[in-house]
Amino acid sequence: MKRIVLYLLLTVGYSCAQAQGTVVTWLSGTDKDHTVAWDFFCTGGRKSGKWTKIQVPSNWELQGFGEYNYGHDKVKSDEQGIYRRSFSSGNWKGKRVFIVFEGSMTDTKVMINGVQAGPVHQGSFYRFKYEITQLVKPAGVNLLEITVSKTSANASVNDAERRNSDFWVFGGIFRPVYLEIVPETFIDRMAIDARADGSFAVNVYPEHLEGGETIEAQVQTIDGRNIGQAFPAGTDSGGLGSRLDDPVLRLSSRFDHPLLWNAESPNLYQVILSLKRKGRVLHRVRQRFGFRTVELRRQDGLYVNGVKIILKGCCRHSFWPETGRTLSPGVHLMDVRLMKEMNMNAVRMSHYPPDQAFLDVCDSLGLYVLDELTGWQAKYDTVVGHRLVKELVVRDVNHPCIVAWDNGNEGGWNTGLDHDYSLFDPQDRIVLHPWGKFNGTDTKHYPDYNFIAKVVAGGQEVFFPTEFMHGLYDGGAGAGLDDFWSLMMQHPHAGGGFIWAFVDEAVIRTDKNNSYDGDGNHAPDGIVGPHREKEASYYTIKEVWSPVQIGLTAVDDAFTGEVPVGNHYAFTNLRQCSFIWKLVRLPGPNYRSTKPVVSAEGAVKGVDIKPSEKGVLHIPLPGSWRANDALYLTAYGPDKKEIFTWSWAVGKPLTEPVDGKPVDGKPVDGRPVTGRSGAVHTEEDARILRVGCDGIVYFFDKGTGFLQKVVTPHGIISLSGGPALAGVRDSLTNFSHRASDGAEIIGADYQGADALHVRWTFRPGRRVELSYQYTRTGPADYMGITFDYPEDKITGMKWRGRGPYRVWKNRLKGQLFGVWHKAYNNTITGESWNYPEFKGYHAEVNWVVVENKESPFTIYMEEGPRYLQMLHPQREKAALTNNNVEPPFPAGAIGILDGISAIGTKFQSADVLGPQSQKYPADGLPVSGKISFDFSH
């Protein structure tokens, strides 16, 4: 990590500060964590009308100036920011001096010592520079004055970047500003084309040649070891040409068997170019690169180094809640690592080019990148567009991570710019129209399941949606992904897809007591929160997109240790991976710890399974393996990092502690639950039946058949209103109780479509048992029984099952089987970020301890795991009126369920997201269940 960060801090593009090299002098800070105070005057909004200080780089709204604007709110913010800074001249005799801006929003006018440095720059997210050699003083102090207009004088720039954008539109110099000092004759830039066959070519753009110069290229490993011999070219050798008035010299060579770059093995090299005259080095520059070939084969797929790849990625805004678009190497590194940990191999820039430092990390760690020209449903005009395409490609052309250029987004395509990209990119990477069909690709946004089925059946283009599975709040992203991905991979020309979006773009408002603002439901679309808090979909994606796919569905008595395995890598044989298995015992509900105890474990070497092939992994199980509660299997990639951990319950649920001994003096093996025993007794009046057992009294409402409350020696437990059939209002037809063989049996029968039948059994020294049966008539969003309990009394829960996050019917993957604990919270996904959320559905639950202010109680699922409903998630403040991301919940507070609801996306209801998202059918089948309660805590 230190090596990567150091590289990012010390380099700008390909330049390096060294003898005969480009000297970089920072005028601003380098990132959000390293800023420099400049004089500043804001013309409108907060803190306007006076000279003060501002940190540079920054967005001025987050420094307390001006007004906040989200793109398509159509509000015109015409404030300007006027910046001043003095800087001293150096030993610049015989040198050329340039001032460089990495990003400034929006129109930027630059003055040096009272003279305008060049035309006003229009376009916010692009590197631009001016030569100021003749404007700076030979010695002494220079005055830099910059006027940044938040609203552009060019209508198309406003349309592309502001009025028709679906993102925050900030103002200010938000990326670094610095001086580049170069020799009189220098190399301005280069554009590399290094192919998988070992061929290497570089277009070199020298400036102010006098004649007789030579340029020499030396390819090296990234740590500086020469690869082959240096190869020169002379400027008078006939290689000098012109392209768009830029002189260009092309050098080429070939290397045998270089290590190739791809997202799984991001092998990098560097080239050092030396511009010489009569043997003396005038200027030397360095650039990292990778040998790799990218091609789009029509009616086939996307290929890297001759191998078909599947893009598994997300769309990423450059964003941090306290600093807006001003980021840092640490943020870039964190984001790429999070994506890689999710088993992503790609990222799409949305909707503008990122900091170059982000691309450096993608090069180093391995992500395929779609780099994008700004234009969200509106485009730049052709005059501005020509210049901005050049600025985009010239800056980013040498990054091997970039596999395609996006010419705008969702109709923001100026087709007159489509051919500009190849003018500056010798690799001639494909140009895309995100959302459209273009250049042999279909990048349709937000297809539903049926659309994908039609495309799979007859689509001819390479299919990869550049936006899909919209992640608004807790919907989208992981929900429905399993079905979508399975179907998409059946496409004969599958290319993958990009989830919208990586991060919740919720800014901390300096004008609203530092509260978060996602502009209603426009920006809370992330798989992670604004500070990269992991949501449940993070883990679902990690499992669905795992390059190692495990086909084992259950561990039962027939399990022999044979685990079906599929290889979904493109380049990696699974013999390069490794596996760790663990057999564990899990603590019971009264055990203090939730940690599993490992009883056996072992390592398994990777098996020889080639990409796209299947095989078997053998786990050498000990003879006593059935005595355990769970089996864990973790796969590690060639980099020794975890790919995913799969888990399976082993045998029937056990409730005793892992050491087999009572905890806190309480037997917890399902036999006696208190120190008391004796005959069950009942009392009743016209409305209430009271049942006493083991010192605990249970109150039943004879008019509804529901439990009303439980009174223990510790006080009242306010469990009531059940068992009610979830989502169904049946009428009570019979309520009875009778003694039977030392037990008391209470029966309640209900008339209605689902015909619920309930039986309570009270037996001294045993947990209270509840058995029930109903008929599944559907179609239903959920099924099962519920109880009421006051939310304000619940403090937490501990359970055995999948966790720690909640699930939906169409988002079950990603959770680990174990024992978990959560304190109560009222987290609203995408509006507050205290994860995991407490409220919601939980999967494969064997038992749950409901912690509360009265007395904790435990519910056991006696006949196998079920879903647990814990309360009702609070509705988002800015939820959509179509309710796609507000799945239905039963009316009760606590549910023991046989089925749960699915969740939709921002644009699609759950019922169009595939098989796992459908309601439960009306098949008329009976459903039975048995649970028990322990109120003796």
N, C-alpha and C positions, 0 to 999 in steps of 0.2 A: 504493500500500500504506500509506504513512504516513497518508494521509487517512482510510482505513478504520480503522486501528488507533486513531488519535486519537479518532475518533468513538466507538468502542467504549469507550475508557477514560474518556471524559468524560460519557457519558450512561448513565442507567439508565431503561429503558423510554422513555417519551415526555418525561420531565422534563428540564429544563435549568436549570442554575444561572445565573441572571441576575436583573436587577432585576425585582421583582414575580414572579419565578419560584420554582420549587421549589429549595431549597438542600439539597444532599446533603453529609452529613458522614460520612466513612468511619470505621467502628469497627474493621473488619478490613482486611486488604489487599484488593486488587481481583481477584487471580487467583493462579495457582500460582507466578508469578514475582515477585509483589509481595504479601508476607504480613506480618502483624503478630503479635508474640508476645503471647499471653494466658496468664494463670495457668490451670493445668489439673490436674485430679485424675481418674484413671481407677480405676474400682472393681474391675476384674478383668483377668486376663491380664498381659501384659508391662508393666513399669514402672507397676504399679498400687499403690494404697495410699499414695501420697505426692503432695504438691503439687509441681508442676514447671511447666515452660513448654511451650506448643504453638503452632505457627504456624497462624494462621487467615487464610484458609480452608484446610482440609485434611481428609483422611480420617485418623483417628487411627491406624489400623493402619500406614499408611505413614510415620507419625512415630514408630513404635516402640512403640505402646501396644496393649493388648488382643490379640485373636485374629483371624486371618483366617478368613473364611467365604465359600464359594461357595454360591450359592443352594440348589440342591437336594441339598446334602449333609445336610440335615435337622438339622444341629447347632444347638442353641440357644445363642446368645451373648447373655447378658443383662447384659453390662457397661454401665456408664453413664459418660459423660464429663461432668464438672462444670467449667464455664468461669467465669472471673471477669475483669472488666475495668472499670476506672474511666474515666469521661469527664466532661469539664467542661461545665457549662451555658454556653450562649452568650447572645446578645442576643435572647432568645426571647419577650419580652413582646409580647402580642398575636398570637402565632403558635401554631400547632398542631404538635406533635412526634410523629412516628411512628418506630418502629423496624421495619426491614424485613429479612427473611431471604430470601435467594434460594434456599436449599436446605439442609436439615438432616436427617440420617438417624439416628434415625427420630422418635420422640416427643420434642417439644421444649417444655420448660417455661421460661418467661422471667420473671425477677424484676428489678424496678427498685427499688433502695433498700429491699429487703426485702418488697416488695409484688408479687404475681403480676400480670403485665401483661394476662393474658387466659387463655382456655382452653388447655390443652396442645395443641399442634398435632400432628396425626398425618398422615403422608404425607410422603415424603422429597424429592420432586423438584419441589416447587411453591413459588412465592413466597407468603409470608404476612407480615402485619404487624399491629402493635398500636399503637393510639394511647396515648402515654405522657405526654401534656401535663400531666396532673394528678399524675403520679408523679415527674417530674424536679424538681429543686430550682430555684428561680428564679435562683439563683447558687450557684456552688461546684461540688463534685465529686459525681458520681453513681456508684453501684455497680450494675453489670450482672452478674447471675448467671444462668447458663443450665445447665440439666440436660438432656442429650441421652441418651435410652435407645435403645440399639441395637435392642432388641426392643420392638415396640409392645405396648401394653396392649390394642390392638384386634386380635382374631384375624384379621380379614379383611385388615388392613394387612399383617400378617406373611405371610399366604398370598399376597397379590398381589405383595409386594415382596421377600420373603425365601424362605420355605420352598418355594414353587413357582416360583421365578425361575431362569432359566438365565443368571445373570451374577453377578459379584462383589457381595456385599452388605457394604458398608463402613459405618463409623460416623462420626459427627461433623458439624460445621458445614463443609460442603465447598464452599459458594458464599458470596459476600460478605454481610456484615452492615453496615448503614448506617442513619443517621438521615435522615429527610425532614422538612424544616421548611417549612411552608406558611403562608399567611395564615389568619386566622380563617375567612374565607369563601374557598373554593378549589374548583378543579376536581379531583376525585379521579381520574377516568379518562375515556377516550373510546373509542368503537367506530365505526370508519369502514367505510362501504360505498361504494367508488368504482368505478364500472362502466366498461366499455369504450365505452359510448355517451356518455361524458363526464359522466354524472350523478354527483353527489357528495352523500353524506349522512353525517352524523356524529351519533351519540348521545352526548350530553355528560352526565356525572354530577357535578353540582356538590354541594357540601356546605355546610350552615349558611347558607342563604340568608336574608336579612332582608326581601326584597321590593324590587322596583324595579331589580334588577340586570339587566344585559344581557350576552349573550355574543356575541362577534364572531369570525368565522372568516376567515382570510386564507390562501388557497392560494398556495404559492410553488414555484418550481423549487428543486432541492436546494441550489443555491448562493445562494438568498435573493432571487430576482427575483419580484416579485408577478405572479400570473396572475389577471387579472380584478380585480374590486372585492371588498372585504371585504363579507361578508353577515352581518347580525346577527339575533338573535332575543331577545325579551324573556322573562324568567321569568314575567311575568304575562300572556303573550300567548296562553295556552291550550295551549302546546306542552308544558307540564310534566305528566308522567305518572308512573306508578309501575310498576315491574317487579321482582318479588321484593323489595319494600320499598325499592328503589333509585330515587330521583327521577331522571328522565331528561328531557333537553331535546334535541329533534332539529332540527338545522340542515341545510339542503340548498341546492344550487345546481346549475348545469350549465355545462360548459366545452366549447368547440368544439375538436374534433380534438386532444385531448391525446395526448401520446406514451404508448403503452400499455406495460404491464409484461408480459413473458413471460420464460421462461428464456433465450431467445436475445437478447432486447433488454430488459434489466431496467431500464426507465426509472422513476425515482423522483421523487416530489414530496414536499412537506411542507406541513402545515397548522399555523398558529399560532392557538390559541384564546386570546382575551382576555376575562376576566371583569371587567366594569366596574360601577361604581356612580356615578351622576351624572358620567359621563365619565372618572372616575379608574379606572385599571387596578388591580384588586385582585390578580389572579393571571393568569399567562400560561404556557401550556405549548405544547410543539411535538411533532409526531409525523410521522415519515416514512410514506409510503403509496405505493401504485401504482394507477393506473387499470387494472383488468382484471376480466373476468367469467369465473367458473369454473362449469361445469355438467356434470352427468352425464346424458347422454341415454340413456335406457334402450334396450336392444337396439341400441345404436349405439356410443357411446364417450364418452371424457372430452374436453371441449372447453374451451379457453381463448380468450377473445375471439372466439368463434365458429369457431375452427379446431380440428379434431381433433388431439390430441397423443398421442404414445406415450411413456409413462414408462420411462426407461432409468436405473435407479437401484440403490442398494445400501442395506442396513440399517446404521446407524451407532450404535455405543455411544459415549457420552461417556467417553473413557478416555485416560489417559496412564500409562505403566508405573511411573514414580516417584511419581506424585501421585494415582492413581486417578481419581476423578470430578472432581477439581479441575483445571480447564483454564485456558486463557488466550486472548486474542484471536489471538495468533500461531498457536496450535494450530488454532483454528477456521478461520482464513484458509488455513492449509496444507491442511487437510482438504478444504475446498470447492474449492480450486485443484486438488488431486489428482483429485477427482471430475470436475471439468470437463475436466481433461487426459485423463481416460479416456473422454471423450465421453459422460459421464453428464449427464442433465438433471434428475435427481430424487434424493431421499434420504428414507429413512423413519427416523423416530426410534424407536429400540429400546432399551429398552421403557419410555420415560419422556420427558417434555419435556426438551429440552437447555437449556444456558445460552442466555439470550436473545441474547447476543452472537453465537452461531452462527447464529441466525435472521437477525440483522442482515446477516451476510455473505452468506447465501443470498439475501436481498433484493437486495443490492448486485451480486453476481456472477451471479445467476440460477440457482437450483435450485428445482424444485417439491418441496414438503415434505409428508409425511404426519406430522402431529404426534400423539403417542400418549399416552393415559392408561395408567399402569402397570397390569399385570394379566397375568402370563404363566401361562396355564392355571389361574388362580384370580383371583377378582374382589374388588373392594372391596364392602363392604356398602353399602346404599343411602344410609344416613345419612352416612357418611364420603364416599361417592362423589359425592353432590350437591355437597358443599363443594369437593372436589378438582377436579371438572369445572369449576366456576366459576373456581377459581384458575388452572387451565390456560388456559381460553379468555379470561378477562379479561386475563391477561398477554400472550397471543400473538395476539389477535384481529386486530391491525392489520398483521400481516406479510403482504404480498401473496404471499410465497413459499408460504404454507400453502394447499394446495388441498383438503385433507380432514382430518378428525379420526378417529383410530383409537380406538374405545372398547375398550381392552384388546387382548389378543392370544391367539390359539389357545385359545378357550374361556373366557378370562378376561373375558368380556363380561357386565356387569350390564345387562341389557336395560332395566331400570328407569331407566337413565341416558341412553338413546338420545336422548331429546327435550330433555335439559338443554342440549345444545350450542347449539341455536338460540335459547335464552333469552338468551344473551350474545353471539351472533354475528349481527349484522344481515345478513351475507352469506349466512347459512343454508347454509354449506358442508356437503357430504355427510358423513355419519358411516359409518364402515366397521367391519366385524368381521373383522379380519385372520385368514385361514385359512377363513373361512366365506362363504356366499352371503347377501348382505344388501343392501338398498337398490339392487337392480339390478346388483350386482357379484358376481363370483366371484373370490375372492382365494385360492384353493386353494394350500396350502403343499406344496412338494416333489412336484409331479406328475411322473410319468415320461413318456417320449415317447409311449407309447400312450395315456395319459390325455389328453395334449394333442391327439392326433389325434382322439379322440372328441369333445372339447370343440369343436375347430375344426369338426367335421362337424355338430354339433347344439346347441352351447351357445347359450343366449339371453341370458345376462348379459354385461355388459362384463367381459372376462377379463383380470386382471392379478395374478399371484401376488405376494403381499406378502413371500414368502420362496421362493426357488428357487435351484438350482445351489449347494448348500451347499459352502462353500469350505474344508472341513477339510483341513489340511496342504496338499499340492500337488494335491489333487483338487477337483472342483467349480469354481465360479467360471467360469474360462474354458474348462475341459474340458467338452465337450458343448454349450457355449453356441451355437456356430454352427448346429448342427442344431435345437436348441430354438427359437432365435430365428427361424430361417427358417420353422419350422412355426407358431409363435405368431403371426407376422405374417400368416398366411393366415386367421386367425380374422376373421370379418366384424365382430366387436365387440372387436377387440384393444385393450387398454389399456396393455400393456407389462409390466413386472415389476421386482422388487427382489431382487438377489442377496444371499444371506447369506454373508458379512458384510464390512464394510469393513476392519476392523482385527483383528489377533490380540490378544485381550484377555489378554495375559500380563503379570501384575504383577511388579514386582521386590520380592521378599520381604525385608523388613528383618529377619526372624527366621531367614532361611536364607542368610546370607552374601551378600545382595543378588542371589540367583539368580532367574531368570525362572520363573514358575509360571503355566501356563495351565489349571490344575486338570485334569490329564490331557488327554483329548480334548474337553473341554467348550468351551474358549475359543479354541484356535488355528484360527479359522475365516476369517481375514482375507485379503483381496486384497493388503493391505499388512501389514507387521509392526507390532509395538507402537510402534516409533519411526517408523513409516510407510515401512519398507524395501519397495521394490517387488518383488513376486513376478512370475513369468512371466505369470500370468493377467492382471495389470494391462495388459500390452501386447496380449494377445488380446482383451480387452474393448475396448480402444482401437480396434482394427481392426474388430471385429464391429459395434460401436455407432457407428462413424464416420458422421456425417451426410452425408459424401461417400463414396459407394460406387463403387469402381473395378472394372470388369468384365473387365479385361485379365488373362488367365491365364498367358500366356507371351510372350516376345519372341524370335521366330525370324526366318528369312529373309523370311517373308511379311509381317512387321510394317511398316506404313507410317507409323506415328506417330499413328494414330487410336486413341484410348483411350475405351472406353465408360464413361460416368459416370451415376450415379443420385443424385438429390437426396433425402435422407432427413431434411432439416430440416422443420419445421412452418411456419415463417414466413419463412425466408431464401431468397432467390433466389441461385443459385450465381454470379451476376454480382457479388455482394458478396464473393466469395472470390477467392483468387489461388493460383497454382501455380508451383512451381519444379521444373524437371527437370535432372538431371545424368547425363552419361555418364561412367563412371569405369573406370579400370584398377586391378586389385587386385594387391598384392604376392604374390610366390611364397613357398613355405615357408621359404626361407633368407634372405628379406629381413628386415631388422631391424624395420621398422615394420609395423604392421597397417593403417595408414591408407590409404584409397583416394586415388588421384590423379585429380582431375577433368580430363577432356580437353575437355569441352564442357558448357555449361549455358545455361539461358535461363529467362526468366519468361514465363508465360502468364496473361493476364487471365482472370478468371472468365467462364464462359459462361452465357448466358441460359437457365437451366434452373430452372423453377419447382418448388416443393416437390412431392414425390411423382412427379415426372416424370424422364425419362431423356434423355440427349443424348450428344454426342461432344466430347471435348477433343482438339485437334490439337497434337502436339509436332513442331516443325520440325526434324527430324533432319538432321544434317550427312551428307554423302556417305560419310564414313568411320566411321559409327556402329557397323558390325559389327566393327570392330577393338577394341572395348571389351569389358569383362568384365561390366558391370552397368549397368542403368538405374535411377535413383532418381527418384521423383516425390513431391513433398511438397505437400499442400494446406494452406492457411492460411485461417482463418475471418475474418469481418468485423473481429474484434478483433486481427488479425495474428498470432494464436497458432497454432502447428502443430496441425492436426487429426490427421494421420497421414502417415507416409512409407512408400510402397510400393516394392518393389524386385523386380527380375527379373534373372536371369542372362542374359547375351547370348552366344549361340553356344556353342561347345565350351569346356570349362575350359582355361585356360592356366596354366602353372606357372612361367613366367619372371618375373623382377622387372619392376616397372613401367617401368624405364628401359631394359630389354632387355639389361642388362649383368650379368655374373656378380657375385655377392655373396660377399665374403670369399674370392675366388679360386675359388669352387665353381660350375661350370656347373650350372644348375638348370632347363634347358629340356627335360629328359627324355632327353637323349642320354647321354654318358658320366657316370658318377656318381663315379668316382675317377680318380686319375692313373694307375692301373695298368690294364693289359689283358693278355690272354694266354689261352691255352686253358683251358677248364674241366677240372678233374680230379676224380675221385671215388675214395673208398676205402670199404670196407665190411667188416663182420664179421657175425656171426650176428644181431646186434641193431640195429646202427647203420649208416646210410649217411651218409658225409661228402662234401659237395660243396664244392669250392673254386673261387671265382670272384673275380677282381679283389682278391685278398688277404684275402677274407672266407670263412670256413668255416661251412657250414650243416649242422646235425646233424638227421637224420631217424630216428625210431623205426620200424623195419621192421615191428614188430608192430601198430602203430596207423596208420601212414602219416602221423603228425603230425610237424610241425616240433618239435624238442626244444629247440634253442637256436641262437644265432648268435654266432660268435666273430669279432670285428673287431680291427684293430690297437690299438683303444682299450680292448678288454676284452670281456667276455661281455655279450650282450644276452639276457635271460631270457624271450624270446618263445617260447611253447611251446603244446602241446595243441591244435594246429589245422593246417589248417582243420577245425573240427568243425561239423556241421550243428546250428544253434541249436535246442535243445529236442528233438532226435531222437538216439537211440542206434542208429546203424547199425553193422554189423560189416564189417570190412575183408575184401574178397574177392580183391583183387589189389593188389600194390605192385611197381612196376617202374621201371627207369631205362634210358635209352638215349641215345647220342650221335646228333645229327642236325644236319648242316650247321653244324658249329662250336658247337653249343649242346648242353646236357644237358637232357633232358626226363625229368621224374619224374611218374609216374602213380599215382594211388590211386583205387580203385573200392570203393564200399561197397554192401552189400546191405541193403535195408530198404524201408519204405514210400516214403521220399523218394529213395532211390537216388542218393546223392551221387557225382559223378565229379569228380576233381581233376587238374589238370595244372600242374606247375611248370616254368618255362623259365628256364634260366640261360644268359646270353649275355654274353661279355666286353664291357665298356664300356657295358652297358645295365642298367637296373633289373631286378631279379628280378620276373618276371611270374607271377601265379597266376590261372588260369582255372578256373571251376567251373560245374557244372550239377546241378540237383536237380529233383525233381518236387514240385509243391505239392499235397499231399494234404489238409492241414488237417482240420477247422477249427483254425486256429493263432492264437496271440496275437502271434507274431513269426516272422520267417523270415530266413534268411541263414546266415552262417558266423561262427564266433568263434575267438579265440585266448585263451590264458591269459597273464597277465603279473602279477607280484607288485605288489599295490596299494601296499605300503610303499616301493616303488622309484619310483613315479610322482610327479613334481613339478609337472607342468602339461601343457597342450596348446595348440597353435595349429592352427587349421583354417580352411578356406575353405568357407563354407556359411551356413546360417541361424544367427543368434546374437543375443545371447550366451547366451540361456537355453536350457534343455533343453525338449523337446517331448514330447507324447503323441500317439497316433494321433488322438485327438479334441480335440487342442489344438495345431494346427499354425500357426495364424494369430498375427500379432503380432511375428514375428522378422524381422530385416533380413538380407539376403544381403550378405556381405562376408567379410573376414578377421578372425578373432577370436583372443584369447588369454585363457586362464584359468589361474591357479595352482591347484594341488590344494587342495581343501577337503573337509571331510566334513559340509557343511551338511545339517541335517535341517529341511526346510521346516516352519515353524510352531513349531519348538523351538530353532532357532538361525537367525540371520538374516544370514549372510555370503553375500549373493547376488551374481551368479547361482551356483546350485549347480553344482559340478564334475561330479558323477556323474549319469548318465542318458543319455537318447536325444537326439541332435542331428540336425537335418534338412538335407537337400540338400547333403550334404558331398561336396566334390570331392577334398580331401586333408586329412590330419591329421598333424601332427608330435607324436609322443608324447615329451614331455620326461621325463627320468628321471635317476636317480643313476648309471646305467651309461653309456649313450651314447644320445642322441636318435635316433629313426628316424622315417621318413615313410612313410605309406601313401597311395597314390593310387588313386582310383576311376577306372579307365581307360575305362569304358563308361558314363559319366554319373554323376550324383550319387546317393548312397545315404544311408541312415541310418547314423549312428555310435552304437554303444553304448560308453559309457565307464564301466566298472566297474558296481557295483550300489549304488543309494542305500541308506543304512542305514535300518533299520526304526525308526519312531518309537517312543519309549518307551511311549506310551499308545495305540498303534494299536488299531483295532477288531478284534475276533476274526473278523468277517465278511470282513475283508481287502478291502473295497471300494476303499480308497485305497492299497493295496499291490499295484500291477500286477506281473505276472510279468516276470522278466528271464531271458535265457539264462544258462546256467551259466558261460560264459566271461567273461573280464574285458574284452576288447575285441571288439566285434562289428561286422562289415560287413553291414548288414541291408537286406533288401528290404521288410520290414514290421516294425512295432513295436506294442506293446500300448497299449491305452486305459486310462484311469483312471476310477474312479467317484467318488461323493460319499459323505458320511457315511451317508446313508440308502439309497443306491441303488448297485447294482453297475453296471459299465460297460455291460453288455449291454442295459439298459433305457433308455439315454440317447440312442438314435438311430442312424442309419446309420453315422456315422463311428466309433461306439464298438463296432462288431461285430468279431468275430474274422474272420480271413481265410478265405474259403470253401475247401472241398475240391473244387477244379475239375480237378485232375489235370494242370494245365498245367506245362510245363517252365520253369524259371527259370535263367538263365545270368548269369554275372558275370565281370568281369576286373578285378583289382587288381594293383598293383605295389608294391615296397618299395625304399626307399633306406636302407641301413644305414651309409652312408659318412660321416655327419656327424662 
